[in-house]
Amino acid sequence: MIIKKLTICNFRSYYGVKEFVFSNKLNLILGSNGDGKTTFFEALNWVLTPTEAAKQNKEADVKLESLISAKMLRNLPDGESDKVYVSIEITYETSKLAKNKIIERCFTVTKKAGRPEISNVYHDSFDCRGGKKDKKDMQLRGVLETDAAFPAVIKKYHLFKGEDKLNIFDNKETLQNLLDLYSDVKDIVPFKQFASYAEKMADRAMGKNRDKASKQAKDLEDVNKEIVRLTKELEKHETRLSSIKKEYEDAEAKLEGLKDDMVAIKKIGELQDKQKDWKKEIRVLQRYIDEEYGRMLLDSQWILMGFAPILNEYNHKMSSFLMSKQNIEEDYKKKQEEEFDKTKTEKAKTELEKIAWKMNDVEKMKYMLHTHRCAICGTEALEGSITYDFIKQRIHDVIELLTPKPTDERVELKRYFSAENIEELKKMGEKLADEESRTHVDIEGIPNAIQAKFDQNQKWRDGIAERENLLERTNKKIAQLNASSVSGINLLEFANDIESVNQWVEQRKFSGTERNKLLQVTIPKVKEELQKKREEQKKLMKATGNDSLYDVFMFFRHFCNAVESTEESTTEELLRNLSKNANVFLSQLNVDDFTGVIRIYMHSGNLAIDLQDRNGKIITNPNTSLLTTMHISILLAISELTKDSRKTEYPLIFDAPTSSFDEGKDKSFYDCLNANIDKQCIVVTKSFLYKDAKSGEYVIDHEALKKLNCKKFRIRKLSDGFDKLDIATIDTQVTEIKED
C-alpha cells in the first residue's frame, strides 16, 4: 500500500483544507514544538482506524468536539455549517489487481448559539478516479481488513508515535502476532492439538491397564509411582536449570562487558571521588561568602566610612564656636557689671554732693567730736549738746551712704545669646565621639574593613572558580574514559558501584556451580533412574501382556515431541530471518558509526533481543541513538517479512523517532534512510530546523536538507494574528519545500 495524498480539513490546528502529496520513498514533515506535528500523526491514525457503528452516538459526538478547529468555530457564523474531515488516497494490490481508494472520515459542525452541534458522521471508502471520489465502495472494514489495504494487525508494526514506542518487544503478544503473520507455525497447531490429545488418551488407556496390572503385580504399581515421581523431579530440575542458566548468562554478560573496562572504571571512580570532595569544598566556600553589603552598612556601621575626619573637624569647629561665644558672653557680662558699678558710684556721688561731704570731711568731724569744738566756727560742742549731736548724726549719715550694704542685690545680668544651639551641637559631636569609643567602632578603619571583606569574598570566589574548573576538566576526562569503553557500555553506572560487580561475580560463581551440578550430576542421575524404571515398567507390562499398548503410548509421545520440535525450529527460523534482515538495515542506517549485531531469540520461553559485537559480546548498555536505530531496523525487517508473506508493502510512519539524536547524528540517519531504504516512509520531525539567534524563530537548514532527494514539507503556525493565550488563533500552514 502506498499513501498518495493526505487531506486535513478543520482538524484541530489545521484550519481550512491542507494537503500533503507524498512520494513512494522518504517523506519528511518538518515542524518545531507546537507547530502541529502530533496533530498530523493523529489525523493520519484517525482516518486509518475503523469506527464501529455502535459508537456513532452522542457520547462519540462529545469526543469529536475536541477535534474541531477552534479558529473554524470562531469564524463560522451562527447557524452556518462546515465540515471536519481527514481524507487519504491510497493505492494497493490485491489478487494482482491494482486498486485506488479514498478513505474519508468526516462529520458536520453546525454553530448554534456559539456552541457546535455535530451531525452526518461517517467513515467510508470510495473508488478513486483521477484523484477524485468516484463511488462509495464496500464497507470500510472490508477495505482496511478483508481487502488488505492497511489491516490493524499490520498497522501496529508500521505506525509509531514517539521514539519510546519503537521497541515492539515490550509487548508480550508480539511473538505470537509475528508467528501468526509470518510463519507456518499456525499450520502446525492442528497437529500439535492432535498429538497432545492422542498422548493423553494413550496415557489414560495405559493407566487403566496399569491399574489392572497392579492388581496382579504390586511391583508394577511401585514402578509406575516411581516413574511419576522421577518425571516430576526431572521437570523441577530442568526448570531450575533454565533459571540458573539465565542467572549465569546475565552475570556473565555483565561481567564480560566490564572485563576490558575495569581500569577505566576504577579511574572514573577515583575521579568521581575527587569531584565529590571538590563539590563539598565548593558548598563550604559558598557558605563562607558574605556579600550582604546592604546589611553591613548598618550592622557593621560601614555607613560611617569617611565620617571620622568630618566628626573631628566638626568637634573642632564647635569648640571654636563655643569658645568665641563664651568670650563674647564674658565681655558682655563684664560690661554689664561695669555699667552697674558706674551707676552705683554716680548715685553715691550725687548723694554726697547733696550733703557736700567727703570722706576727709568725715575725719574732720570725728576730730571735732573728739575736741568738743567746731573746727569751722570754733563754737564749743560739748557732749550732749545740740551741736555735738548734729555733728555725730551727720557723720553717721555720710558713713552709711558711702559704705556698701551687704543686703544690696545686684541687678540680673542679661545674656548676649538667648539660645544654646552651639552647646547642643557640641554635645552631639562629643556624644558621637563617646559612642565610637564606647562601642569600639573603628570608624577610621572602616575602609580597610570593607576592602578586606571584598578581598576575602573574592578569594573564596576564586577558590570556587578553581574547583569548578577542576570539575569541568574532570568531567571531560570522565567523558573521554567513558567514550573509550571497549565494550560500549556506560561505565559511569559501575564506577562507584563495585559492590554490584562483586555481586555479579558471586552470582556467576554460584550459578555456574549450580548449573554444572545440575547438568553433570543431578539431571543425568534422575534421567538414568527414570530410564531404568521405564525399562523395568516395559518388562512388567510385557509380563502382563500389555507391551503393545505401551508401544502405542511411546509412539504418541515421540510424535508430540516431534511436533513441538518442529514448532520450535519454525519459530527459531523466523527469528533468525528477522535478525538477518534487521542487521542489513542496521548496517545501512549506521554507515560510519558502531552498529553491533542484532540477535533476536527465545530465552526461557520469552522473546529476547540483544546487541552484540562481532565476537558475540553483549552490549549491555548501548546509547539511546543506537537503540533507536536498532528498533527502526527491526521494524524495517518486519516490513520486509510483510512484503514477502502478503506480496504487498506498507508505509512506515513515524512521529519524532529521532528526538534523542544529536544534530549531526539525526541528519546522517536521514541521509542513510533516504539513500538506502527503498520503501515509503513518512517521518514527522523537528530535525533540519534551528533557532535563528536574531529573530528567535525556527528556520530551515537548507544546506543540510538539499542533500536529501525526497519529499519535504514545512508545517508551522501562522504568525499573523497568533495569540499564545488564545487557541482560536492557531492555524497550521503547510508548505512543500522545493530545493533549487
Secondary structure, 3 states (H helix, E strand, C coil): CEEEEEEEEEECCEEEEEEEECCCCEEEEECCCCCCHHHHHHHHHHHCCCCCHHHCCHHHHHHHHCCECHHHHHHCCCCCEEEEEEEEEEEEEECCEEEEEEEEEEEEEEEECCEEEEEEEEEEEEEEECCEEEEECCCHHHHHHHCCCCCHHHHCCCEEECHHHCCHHHCCCHHHHHHHHHCCHHHHHHHHHHHHHHHHHHHHHHHHHHHHHHHHCHHHHHHHHHHHHHHHHHHHHHHHHHHHHHHHHHHHHHHHHHHCCHHHHHHHHHHHHHHHHHHHHHHHHHHHCCCCHHHHHHHCCHHHCCHHHHHHHHHHHHHHHHHHHHHHHHHHHHHHHHHHHHHHHHHHHHHHHHHCCCHHHHHHHHHHHHHCECCCCCCECCCCCHHHHHHHHHHHHHHHHHCCCCCCCCCCCCCCCCCCHHHHHHHHHHHHHHHHHHCCCCHHHHHHHHHHHHHHHHHHHHHHHHHHHHHHHHHHHHHHHHHCCCCCCCCHHHHCCHHHHHHHHHHHHHHHHHHHHHHHHHHHHHHHHHHHHHHHHHHHHHHCCCHHHHHHHHHHHHHHHHHHHHHHHHHHHHHHHHHHHHHHHHHHHCCCCCCCEEEEEEECCEEEEEEECCCCCECCCCCHHHHHHHHHHHHHHHHHHHHHHHCCCCCEEEECCCCCCCHHHHHHHHHHHHHHCCCCEEEEECCCEEECCCCCCEEECHHHHCCCCCEEEEEEECCCCCCCCCHHHCCEEEEECCCC
